[in-house]
Amino acid sequence: MKLPVVARVYRSNVVESSHCGSAVVVNREGKVLYWAGEPGRLTFLRSGAKPLQVLPLFTSGAAKAYSFSLPQVAVMCASHSGQPVHQEQVLGILERVGLSEAHLQCGIHRPFHGPTARALAAAGEKPGPRHNACSGKHACMLAITRYRGWDISSYTRLEHPVQQEMLATVARLTGVPAGDVITGLDTCGVPVFAVPLYNIAFAYANLAQPDKEECDWRVGMEAVASAMAQYPELLAGEGRFTTALLETCAGKVLAKDGAEALFCVGVPDRGWGVAVKIEDGSDRALAPVVIQLLREVGLLSGDLPPALARFEQPELYTHRGEVAGRIVPVKLF
């Protein structure tokens, strides 16, 4: 099917380019409340899976055994910017389970946070695995693996028990049988899971309203929600959209970004789940579309605080700092 335009890029008053996409809102019972585009589009969860992937920490008993703090749970859910506050939490998780940064197999990249990257360069230091945006997720997987007594060296492989627990968890919350979940390889080297966009939204509806869940599952989901609400700066970082949205909504939503322009939202009060996918994978269109959706369904209204408002219709600049255009979302529903 032909997907709708969800955002237009203007230079002067001329539409220079457009972004197409899909969005879906479902409730805890799985009923579609709003949709645009293709709710059944097969979509990799990418980092949108991270809040789900923390749950085996609780169902396994590892969270209780190691007494992890809410900030540590938050960074396990994160695609963080590599700031010192993020590094501190990741290293704290590893220390608590008797491991070190050397055990992380997430790979190395430059920190997303510019000042942190420049400070490293100025000191003549190179980034390490702790700076990787996925290091918290990997620390979580290592904690489960350590607690279970499984082999640590192969924890990233699909056949490893910890990855099978991740798969089973994604299957449980999305409602897609594990055998029907498509797997691939994420940038950080662990398995990544693809299900229809509708099922991603359904997973976040389940995550947002866990009152019908069994004890350990419910405890884990409530801990994830509390970590997101109380420590939004750990979920992404300074100047990032996910952090700004969580700060603005102050516990009214759970929010997580995923690579290739996926965004997931859970709404605890309503028992809703939301999933947005920009078809061309362009992150520049994602925040305006998410804000537009949240306005349309009544979760955002009026003037937004500056930290979030700058994402609503982001301006495009010349190399001299002059405004050259803007990105404008289109009505979705």
C-alpha positions in Angstrom: 0.0 0.0 0.0 1.0 3.6 -0.5 2.0 5.1 2.8 0.8 8.6 3.8 3.1 11.6 4.1 3.6 12.2 7.8 6.0 15.2 7.6 7.1 17.7 5.0 10.4 19.5 4.8 10.1 23.2 3.7 12.9 25.4 2.3 11.5 28.9 2.2 7.8 28.1 1.4 8.5 25.3 -1.0 8.2 21.6 0.0 11.6 20.3 -0.7 11.0 16.7 0.4 8.5 14.5 2.3 8.6 11.6 4.7 6.1 8.8 4.7 5.3 6.6 7.6 3.0 4.5 9.7 1.5 4.9 13.2 -0.8 2.9 15.4 -2.4 3.3 18.8 -3.8 0.2 20.6 -5.2 -0.5 24.0 -4.5 -3.2 26.6 -7.1 -5.4 25.0 -5.4 -5.2 21.6 -8.1 -2.9 20.0 -6.8 -0.5 17.4 -7.9 3.0 18.4 -6.1 5.1 15.8 -3.9 4.2 12.8 -2.2 5.7 9.8 -0.3 3.9 7.1 0.4 0.2 7.6 -0.1 -1.0 11.2 1.0 -4.5 10.0 4.3 -3.4 8.7 7.0 -5.8 9.8 9.4 -3.7 11.9 12.6 -4.4 13.9 12.2 -3.2 17.4 15.8 -2.2 17.6 16.3 -0.2 20.8 12.6 0.0 21.3 13.0 -3.5 22.7 15.3 -2.4 25.6 12.6 -1.7 28.2 11.2 -5.2 27.5 14.6 -6.8 27.6 15.2 -5.6 31.2 12.2 -7.7 32.4 14.1 -11.1 32.6 16.4 -9.3 35.1 13.3 -9.4 37.5 11.8 -12.7 36.5 15.1 -14.5 36.9 15.7 -13.2 40.4 18.8 -11.3 39.4 17.4 -7.8 40.1 16.7 -8.8 43.7 19.9 -10.7 44.2 22.0 -7.8 43.1 19.8 -5.0 44.5 20.0 -2.9 41.4 18.9 0.7 41.8 16.3 2.5 39.7 19.1 4.6 37.9 20.8 1.4 37.0 17.5 0.0 35.6 17.0 3.2 33.7 20.4 2.9 32.0 19.7 -0.7 31.1 16.7 0.6 29.2 18.7 3.3 27.5 20.2 4.3 24.3 22.4 6.7 26.1 24.7 9.4 25.0 27.8 8.3 26.8 27.9 11.1 29.3 29.8 10.6 32.6 26.5 10.0 34.4 25.7 7.1 32.0 29.2 5.6 32.2 29.0 5.7 36.0 25.7 3.7 36.1 27.0 1.1 33.6 30.3 0.5 35.4 28.3 0.3 38.7 26.1 -2.5 37.3 29.2 -4.4 36.2 31.0 -3.9 39.5 28.0 -5.2 41.4 28.0 -8.5 39.5 31.8 -8.9 39.7 32.6 -8.0 36.1 34.3 -5.2 34.3 34.0 -3.1 31.1 36.2 -5.6 29.4 33.3 -8.1 29.5 31.0 -5.8 27.4 30.8 -7.1 23.8 28.7 -4.1 22.5 31.6 -2.6 20.5 32.9 0.9 20.6 31.8 4.2 19.0 32.2 7.9 19.7 29.9 9.2 22.4 26.8 10.9 21.1 27.3 13.7 23.6 29.5 16.2 21.9 31.1 17.7 25.0 32.0 14.2 26.3 33.5 13.2 23.0 35.5 16.4 22.8 36.8 16.0 26.4 38.0 12.5 25.5 39.8 13.8 22.5 41.4 16.6 24.4 42.7 14.2 27.0 44.1 12.0 24.3 41.8 9.1 25.3 39.8 6.8 23.1 36.2 5.8 23.7 35.5 2.4 25.3 32.6 0.0 25.4 31.1 1.9 28.3 30.5 4.9 25.9 28.4 2.7 23.6 24.7 3.7 23.6 23.8 0.0 24.3 26.3 -0.7 27.1 23.5 -0.6 29.7 21.5 -3.3 27.8 24.6 -5.4 27.6 25.4 -4.9 31.3 21.8 -6.2 32.0 22.4 -9.3 29.8 25.7 -9.9 31.6 24.0 -9.6 35.0 21.3 -12.2 34.1 24.0 -14.4 32.6 26.2 -14.1 35.7 23.3 -14.8 38.1 22.2 -17.9 36.1 25.7 -19.3 35.9 25.7 -19.3 32.1 28.8 -18.8 29.9 29.7 -15.1 29.8 31.9 -15.2 26.7 29.0 -16.2 24.3 26.2 -14.1 25.7 25.6 -12.2 22.5 24.7 -15.3 20.4 21.1 -16.1 19.5 21.4 -19.6 20.8 22.6 -18.4 24.2 20.1 -18.9 27.0 20.0 -15.2 27.9 19.1 -14.3 24.3 16.4 -17.0 24.3 15.0 -15.3 27.4 15.0 -12.0 25.5 13.2 -13.6 22.6 10.6 -15.2 24.9 10.0 -11.9 26.6 9.5 -10.0 23.3 7.1 -12.8 22.2 5.1 -12.6 25.5 4.6 -8.8 25.4 4.0 -8.4 21.7 1.7 -11.4 21.5 3.7 -12.9 18.6 4.7 -16.5 19.1 8.5 -16.9 19.5 8.7 -19.0 16.4 7.1 -16.2 14.3 9.4 -13.4 15.6 12.0 -12.6 12.9 15.5 -12.2 14.2 18.4 -10.2 12.9 21.7 -8.7 14.2 21.6 -5.3 15.9 24.4 -2.8 15.5 25.6 -3.6 19.0 26.0 -7.3 18.1 23.1 -9.0 19.8 19.9 -10.4 18.3 17.2 -7.9 17.3 13.5 -8.8 16.8 11.0 -7.9 14.1 7.2 -8.0 14.5 4.3 -6.1 13.0 4.1 -2.4 14.1 0.8 -3.1 15.7 2.4 -5.7 18.0 5.1 -3.2 19.1 2.3 -0.8 20.2 0.6 -3.7 22.0 3.8 -4.5 23.9 4.0 -1.0 25.1 0.3 -1.1 26.2 1.1 -4.2 28.2 4.2 -2.6 29.6 2.3 0.6 30.6 -0.5 -1.2 32.5 0.8 -4.4 34.1 -1.9 -4.8 36.7 -3.0 -8.2 35.3 0.6 -9.6 35.1 2.1 -12.2 37.4 4.1 -11.0 40.4 7.7 -10.8 39.0 6.6 -9.6 35.6 4.5 -6.8 37.3 7.4 -5.8 39.6 9.7 -5.5 36.6 7.3 -3.5 34.5 6.6 -1.1 37.4 10.3 -0.7 38.0 10.9 0.2 34.3 8.0 2.7 34.4 9.5 4.3 37.6 13.0 4.4 36.2 11.7 6.2 33.1 9.7 8.7 35.1 12.3 9.5 37.7 15.5 9.4 35.5 14.7 10.6 32.0 18.2 11.9 31.6 19.5 8.4 31.8 17.2 7.1 29.0 18.9 9.2 26.3 20.8 12.3 27.4 21.2 16.0 27.3 19.4 17.6 24.3 17.8 14.4 23.2 14.1 14.1 22.3 13.3 11.0 24.4 14.7 12.7 27.5 12.8 15.9 26.8 9.5 14.1 26.2 9.9 12.0 29.4 10.7 15.1 31.4 7.7 17.0 30.0 5.2 14.2 30.6 6.5 13.5 34.1 5.4 9.9 34.4 2.3 10.1 32.2 4.1 8.2 29.3 6.8 5.7 28.9 8.9 6.5 25.8 11.7 4.9 23.9 13.3 5.5 20.6 14.7 2.9 18.3 17.1 3.1 15.3 15.8 3.6 11.8 13.2 6.0 13.0 11.0 3.9 15.4 9.4 5.4 18.4 7.4 3.6 21.1 5.1 5.1 23.8 3.1 3.6 26.6 0.4 5.5 28.4 -0.2 4.1 31.9 -3.4 5.9 32.7 -5.1 4.8 29.5 -3.5 1.4 29.0 -2.4 2.5 25.5 0.6 1.6 23.4 1.8 3.7 20.5 4.3 2.9 17.8 5.5 5.2 15.0 7.8 4.3 12.1 9.2 6.7 9.5 9.5 4.7 6.4 12.9 6.0 5.1 14.5 5.6 8.6 15.1 9.4 8.9 15.2 10.5 12.5 14.8 14.1 11.6 11.1 13.5 10.9 10.4 11.3 14.0 10.1 13.8 16.8 7.7 16.2 14.9 5.5 13.2 14.0 5.4 11.8 17.5 4.5 15.2 19.0 1.8 15.6 16.4 0.4 12.2 17.3 0.4 12.9 21.0 -1.3 16.2 20.4 -4.0 14.6 18.3 -4.8 12.0 21.0 -4.8 14.6 23.8 -1.6 13.6 25.5 0.1 16.9 24.7 -1.6 20.3 24.5 -0.8 24.0 24.6 2.6 25.5 24.6 5.4 23.0 25.2 8.4 23.8 27.4 11.4 25.0 25.3 13.3 21.7 25.7 10.5 19.9 23.9 9.1 22.7 21.7 12.3 22.8 19.6 11.5 19.3 18.3 7.9 20.1 17.2 8.8 21.9 14.0 12.6 21.9 14.0 14.3 24.5 11.9 16.9 23.9 9.3 20.0 26.1 9.3 22.7 27.2 6.9 26.4 26.7 7.9 26.3 30.4 9.1 23.4 29.7 11.4 20.6 31.3 9.3 17.2 29.7 9.3 16.7 28.1 5.9 13.6 25.9 6.4 11.7 23.7 8.8 10.2 20.2 9.2 6.4 20.3 9.6 4.3 17.2 10.6 1.1 16.3 8.9 -2.2 15.5 10.6 -2.2 11.7 11.1 -5.7 10.6 12.1 
